[in-house]
Amino acid sequence: MNFLNEITHRYPDAISFAPGRPYDGFFRTEDIFTYLRRYLDHLEEGGASPEQVRSALFQYGPTSGQIRELIADSLRKDENIDVAPESVVVTVGCQEAMFLAVRALISGPDDALLVSSPCYVGITGAARLLDVEVTAVEEDDDGFDPARLEAALRAERARGRRPRAFYVIPDHSNPSGRTMPLSARRELLDLARREDLLILEDTPYRMVSPGRQLPTLKALDRDRRVVHLGSYSKTLFPGARVGFAVADQSVVDDAGRTGLLADELTKIKSMVTVNTSPVSQAVAAGMLLSADGRTSELNTRAAAYYGDAMRVTLRELERGFPEDERARLGVRWNEPAGGFFLAAQVPFRADNAALTRSAEEFGVIWTPMSYFYPQGGGDHEIRLSVSYLTHQEIADGIERLTHFVKAQTA
């Protein structure tokens, strides 16, 4: 991330397909105040006194969060995930949710964390900070394969390790853009039940993607095998830094007392961030209330925009690399139905040196996919993010990318 930021700063005129940021055009500064007032009105309508309303903004607030009921209601309406508010922990973005989950589930060097690879660097970064060894389960061109995970579980146990959790983004994943089929979701849940494994499900891109989405793993979960990690960075706005974890699994402590995994995450959070900003929670809550809890309604325009951006990108790639030339050069890409990202194979080493030349001589920035492979790989792949650009910028950027790939290949 430091290198990408440096490249972007050094070449400000380059068109960048690197940042996975929401499109700025949907944000209006005054909306912050509107949503904040909407939440305060909600508190007053619920009988809160002026002193209680004041404390809800100015004081620390509960470590587990003060908008858990609204989040649980939103999950029920948007995702058919029916959980008690007590199983929700409001976090400082989804990154903290990952950190808390890894810390809670991996208690020693014999506990194993597995990740679908290529994978989002946030989970591997959290694991690294906690000195947790990550085992990569490689995807193939068709995406996640439950048989590969089963083989990885056997290999971990043969090493004397105990597989505890498997991290995956099943919908429009970052970085590959792939979506896990419904059949594979059911196989994964069945495997988790048989193998006594928890699944860490990360789902940032569903509500900002066009069309009907497949059910989440958590919505299909009947055995409480899924810890659902949520983010409002894409569906509301990143500056709020509000995420959440749904951890409704039962745990038993050394004294034999039974509680929720969410309670254990809350204990860890109390030693990390203490609590998520009440002001941020208030603005996020106001946005949810404005749409009766349905982030899908808040993102109708955004999902259409991102869907169009993906189609424009794919169209321009087709135009820049006709089929015969594509085969000759060894260039190919996948065609995600949603999300912010797609992955492309290129016939040269897509490393930092190639990226520097791309930015300096051709005015286009992309992300090397090798960053997303925890145990090596992706040396001839690039990630393109389509979310932050206008359609004209996409067209111009793909034209520049086409020239760069052909020059680099020559």
N, C-alpha and C positions, 0 to 999 in steps of 0.2 A: 504494500500500500504506500509506503514511503517513496519507493521508486516511481510508482505511477503518479503520485502527487508531484514529484520533482519534474517528471517529464511534462506533465500538464502545465506546470508553472513555467518551465523553460521554453515551451512552444505554445504560447497562448493562442496563436492563429490556427493551430491544428484542430481538425474536427476529431472529437474524442468519443470513441465507442467503449471507453473504459468504465465510467462510473455507473453503478446500478442505482441511480437516484430517480425519484419521481420527477415528472415534468413540472417545472415551475409555474407553468401557465394556469394551473388549477388552484393556485394559492392566492388569497387576498388577505392583506394584513389585518383589515378590520374584522375579519371573521373570527380571529382569536378572541376579541372582546365579546363578540356575539355569543360564541360558544361558552365562554366563561360565565357570562350572565345567565345563559340557559341552565347551566348546572346549579348556580346559586338559587335561581327560581325553583328548581326541582327540590333543593333542600328545604326551602321555605314552605313550599307546597306540602312537603312531608312532615311539617310541624317543627322544623328546627328553629331555635331561637336565634336572634341576631348574634349572640355570643357564640353559639355553636357553629353558625355559618362562618364567623370570623376565624374560629379555631380550625375549621376545615381547610382553610387556606394558609393560615400563618403558623400553625403548629406542626410537629413532626407527623402525626397521624399513625395509624396502625402499620406495623412492619409489613403485614400481608397485603395491605392496600385498602383504600376506602371506597373503591368503585367495583368491588368484586361482584356484587349483585347485578350491576349493569353489564359487566363482561359476561357473566353466566347467561343472562337473558339474551345478549347478542349472539352468543354461541348457539343457543337453542334455536333462535330464529334463522340465523344465517347458515349454520352448519349441521343442524340436527344433532348437536352434541349436548346431551342432557346431563349436567353435573351440578352438584350443590355449590353455592358460592364459597363454602369453606374449603373446597378443593382447588381454588384459584389463588395464585400468588401474583400480585402485580409487581412487575420488575422494571428496572431501568433499561428499557429496550429488551429485545430478545437475547442480546448477547449476555446479559446478566442471568437470564433464565437458563441458558446453556451452562454457564459457570456453576450455578447453584445445583443443577441436575448432575453434572459430572462430579462435583464435590460430594454430593449426598450419596451417589451410587457407587463410586469407586473409592474404596476405603484403604486399599493397599496395593502393593506391586503385583499381587496374584489376581487382582480383579481386572478384567479386560473390557475395554471400550472399542467397539467396532464401528466403522463409518463406511458408508457407501462412497466409492471413489470413482471419478473426481468429486470432491465435496467442498462445501462452503468453508472458507478458512477460519471462520469464527469458532467453529467447534474444535478444530485442531489447535487453534491458538489458546483456547480455554484449557484444553487438555495439557498443552505444553506448560502453561503457567502453573498448573497443579502437579507437574511431574508425572502425568499419566501417559503411558504408552498407548498409542493408537494403532489399531490393526485395520488396514484398508481392505475392503471387499470391492474388487474391481467390477464396474459395470461393463457390459459389452455394447455393441452398436444399438441393440434393442433396449438398453437400459438395465435396470436391476433384475438379477436372476436369483430367486430364492435358493436354488441349488448351490450357488457359490457361497451364499451366507452359511448354509448348513455345513459345507465343507470347511469353511473358516472356523466355525464353532468347534468342529471335531479337532481341527489342528490346534486351536487354543487349549482345549482340554488335554490334548496329548502333551502339551508343554507344561501341564500342571497348573494352568490358569483357569479362572472361573469367568466365563463371559457374563457380563452384567447388563449391557445395554448396546443397542445398535441405533446409530443416528442416520436419518435419511430425510431428504426433501422429496416427497412423492409427487408433487405437482409443479411442473415448469421449473425444474430445479436450477439453482445457481451452483455451478457455472454452465452445465450442459444444456439446460432448457428441456430436458426429458421429463416425461410424465409416466408414472407407474400405472400399468393397466389394472383394471379391477380384479382380474384373476390373480395377478401377482400380489395385490393387496391382501386378498383372502388367504393366499398361500403363506404370506409373511406372518399374518396374525396367527394362523394355525401353527406355524413353526415356532413362533414366540411362546405360544401356550405349551407346546410339547417340550421345548428346551428351557423353560423357565427363564425367559429373556424379556427385558423391557425394551420398548421401542421409543426412541426420542424422535417425535415427528415435528418437523419444522415446516410451516406453511405460509410464507409471506405473500405469495403471488396469486392465490386463488381468486380473491375478490377483485383483483385488478386485471383479470384475464377475461376475454369475451367468451360467450357461450356457456352452456351448462357444464359444471364441473363434476368430476367423479367424487363420491363420498370420501371424506377424510378417513384415515386409519382409525382415528378416535371415534368417529361416528359408527364405524363397523365393529369397534372393539366391544366384545361381550365379556371379556375376562380381565379387564383392567390391566392390560398389557402395554397400553400406550400412554406415555407422558407427552401431552400436547404442548408444544412451545409456540407461542403466538407473538406477533409483532403488529403494531399499529403504524410502523414507519411508512409502509406503502399504502395502506388503506385509509389512514388519517393524514399524518405528516411526520417526517422523520424528526423534526425539531422537538416534538413532544417528548421523545425518548421514553415511551411507554410501551411495554410488552407484558407478557404474562406467561405463566406456566400452569397447566391443568394437571394436577398430580393427585388423583383420587384413589391411589393404591393404599391398602392397609399395611401398616408396619407395626412391628412389635419391638419394644425396647428391652434392655437387659433386665428390667424389673417385671417384664411380662405385660406391661401396659400397651394397649392397642391405640393407634392414632392414624393420621393420614400422612402420606409422604409430603403433602403440601406443608404440614406443620414442621417437618424437618427442613424443608427448603427455607421456611420463614426464619427458623433459628439461625441458619447460615447467613441469610440476608441481613439479619440484625447485626452481624459482625462485619459486613461488607459495606453496604450503602445505607444501612439503618432503615430507610424507607424511601419509596419513590416519591419524587416531588409532588406534594398535594396540588400545587398550581397546575402542573402538567396533567395530573390525573383529572383535575376539574375541567380543563379544556377538552381533553379526550372524552370525558363523560358527556360534556355538552354536545359534542359532535354526535355521539351515539344517540343521545336523547333526541336530537334534531331529526333523526331518521328512524325513530322508534326502534333503535338498536340494530338496524340493518345496515351494516357496512356495504353490503351489495348495492343498496340504493345510493349511498354516498358516492359510490365509484362507478355508476353507470356510464358517465361521460369518459372517465379515465380509462375504464376497461375497453371502451370502443376506440379510444385514441391509441392505446398501446397495441391493441389488435391491429389497427391500421398501420402503425409503425412497423410491426413485425412483417406485415404483408408487403409494405413498401421495401423493406430491407431484402426480403426474399426475392421480390421482383427485380430489384436492382442487381442482386447477385446473379440472377439468371441472365440478365442483360449483359453484365460485365464478363461473365464466363459462360458462353454458349456450351451446349452439351459436348460437342466434339473437342473443343478447347479444354474444357474441364477434365475430360478423360485423359487428354494428352499431358496436361500439367500435373495431374494428380490432385486436383482440388475438389473437395466435396464438403457439404454442410448438412446439418439436420434442419428440420422444418417444424419448430415448436408451434403448438396451437395457442400459446399464451405465454405470459410471463415477460421478463425483460431481456432474456439472453438466448443466444444460439451459439453453437460451437462449429468451427470449420477446420478441416484438415488442409494443411498447406505443404508444398514439396520442399521445404527448407526448415532449418532449426529456428523455431519461433522463440528466440531468447531475448534478453535485454538488449543485446547489440542490434538485433534485427528491429526491435521496437524503436530504438533510438534513431536508426536510419529512416524508418517509416515516418517518424514524427518530423525529423530534420529535413529530409529531402522530398517527402511526398505529402506532408501536412495531414497525417491521419494517425490516430492512436488507438490501440487495441490492447487486450490483456493476454499475456502468455498463459496458456492453460496449465503449464507445468506447475504454476503456483498452487494449483488445486489438487495435486496428486501427493498425498502424504508420504508415499513410499516410492516416489519416482514415476515418471510417465508424462504423457502429454507434450513431448518435446516438439512435435510437429502439428500442434493444434493452437488455435487462437479462440478467445471468447469475444463476442461482439455483444454489447449492450445497446438496446434500441430505445430505451425509455426516456432519455434526457434530451433528445434531439428533435428538431422539427423535421417534417418530411423532406423539405428541401435540403437540410443539412445531411440527412441520411443519404439522399441521392448523390450529393456532392462527395460525401465521405466514402461511399462505396466505389465511386469512380476513382477517387484517389487510391483506395485500397487495391483496386484492380490493377492500376499502374504499378503500384509497389510490388504486388505479388509476382507479376510478370517480369519486372526488372530483377527482383531478388532471385527468381528462378533462373533467369538468363545468366 
